[in-house]
Amino acid sequence: MKTEILFHTVEYWYEMHPNMELPESEEEYIKYMINQGYREGELNYYDSENEKTYYGWWKINHE
């Protein structure tokens, strides 16, 4: 999936949940990481309603 964050096109995906929308907390995390100079990284989201943790990855798309 793709989203725009800080004027960058960011691709992201979650293992075991490929169509999951990016939670607001994860968007804030990606903003922080981009501001720190990172261009990709791991996602780790805990859904308290379902008591599940979703792992994924994000990266800036340079195309």
C-alpha positions as CSV (number, residue, x, y, z in Angstrom):
1,M,0.0,0.0,0.0
2,K,1.1,3.6,-0.4
3,T,0.6,6.9,1.4
4,E,2.1,10.4,1.3
5,I,4.2,11.4,4.4
6,L,6.3,14.6,4.6
7,F,6.2,15.0,0.8
8,H,7.4,11.5,0.2
9,T,5.5,8.5,-1.3
10,V,5.9,5.8,1.3
11,E,5.2,2.2,0.5
12,Y,4.2,0.0,3.5
13,W,2.9,-3.5,4.1
14,Y,2.0,-5.7,7.1
15,E,2.8,-9.4,7.1
16,M,-0.4,-11.5,7.5
17,H,-2.6,-8.4,6.9
18,P,-1.7,-7.1,3.4
19,N,-4.6,-4.6,3.0
20,M,-4.2,-3.0,6.5
21,E,-4.5,0.8,6.5
22,L,-1.6,2.6,8.2
23,P,-2.6,3.4,11.8
24,E,-2.1,7.0,12.9
25,S,0.5,6.0,15.5
26,E,2.6,4.3,12.8
27,E,2.3,7.3,10.5
28,E,3.8,9.5,13.3
29,Y,6.5,6.9,13.8
30,I,7.4,7.1,10.1
31,K,7.5,10.9,10.2
32,Y,9.9,10.7,13.1
33,M,12.1,8.2,11.4
34,I,12.2,10.3,8.1
35,N,13.2,13.3,10.2
36,Q,16.0,11.3,11.7
37,G,17.3,10.5,8.2
38,Y,15.9,7.0,7.7
39,R,14.4,5.9,4.4
40,E,13.0,2.6,5.4
41,G,12.2,0.6,8.5
42,E,10.2,-2.0,10.4
43,L,6.6,-1.5,11.5
44,N,5.3,-3.0,14.7
45,Y,1.6,-2.3,15.6
46,Y,-0.3,-3.8,18.5
47,D,-4.1,-3.9,18.0
48,S,-5.5,-3.9,21.5
49,E,-9.0,-4.7,20.3
50,N,-7.9,-8.0,18.7
51,E,-4.9,-8.5,21.0
52,K,-2.7,-9.0,18.0
53,T,0.7,-7.6,16.9
54,Y,1.2,-6.8,13.2
55,Y,4.7,-6.6,11.8
56,G,5.5,-4.9,8.6
57,W,7.9,-2.7,6.7
58,W,7.9,0.8,5.2
59,K,10.2,2.5,2.6
60,I,10.3,5.7,0.7
61,N,9.4,5.0,-3.0
62,H,11.9,6.8,-5.2
63,E,10.0,6.3,-8.5
